[in-house]
Amino acid sequence: MVDKHAVYILRSTRLPDRYYVGLTSDVSGRLETHNSGGSLHTRKDRPWRLVVSLTFTNAGSALAFEKYLKTGSGRACAQRHFV
């Protein structure tokens, strides 16, 4: 069985200009954690909705893409293509 690694982007439904980029192997479970207040970083801006989830079979590639999305050019790319 191949491990899956997903990079995901969430958007706050309460504050639509707020986004969150993360990495997980369980997107639906992670979204539930964010919406239940289980993450300190996203608690105040909930509820969240999933904008996009991209699955990688290589953990290193997923981590590199997540880091890229958190840079200035990565945020601009995400704005153009995903949100």
N, C-alpha and C positions, 0 to 999 in steps of 0.2 A: 504494500500500500504506500502511495506517495503522500508525503506530508504537504498540506496546502498552507500557504501563508498569504493573507489578504491585507492589502493596504486599503483603508476606507476613509471616506470623507463624510462627516456629519455636518448638518446645518441646523442651527437652533430655530425652532418654529416660533419661539417667543421673541427672539432678537435675530431676524433674518440676515443681518450682516456678520454674524458670528459663525465661524466654521471650526471644525476640529479634524485633524488628520491623525490616524492611528494605524497600528499594525496588530493583527490578531490571527488566530487560526479558527475562530468562531465568531463570525460577524454578528449574527442575531443575538448571541449571548452577550457580546460586548455592548451592543446597542441597548440591550435591556439593563446592563450595569450602568451605562451612562444615564439612562432615563430614570433609574431608581435612586440616583444620587450616590452610587457606589464609587464614583471617580471624583476626587477632590478638584481636578482641573476643569471638569465640565458641569459640576453640580449646579452652579448659580445660573447657568444659561439654558437649562433644560425646560421643556422637552426637546429632544433631538430627533431628526429624521435622517435616514441614510440617503446620501446623494449619489455615491458611487462606491463600488467595491471591486477591486482588481485583484485577481488571484494569481499567485506565483508558485511554482513548484520548488524554487530555489530560495532559501531563507535569506541569503546574502543579497540577491536581487531585490527582494521585497524590502529589506531594510534600507538599501541604497535608494530605492524609489521613494520610500517614506521620508527619508532625510532630504531628498531633492524637493519634495512637495512643501517642505518647511523652510525652504530658502526663498528669497525674493523672486527669482525667475520661476521657481516651482509653483509659488502661489499665483503668479501671473498665468502660468500654463493651466493650472487648475481652474482659474476663473474663466479662461477662454474656452476650455473643453468640457468641464464637468459641472459647473455651477451657474 
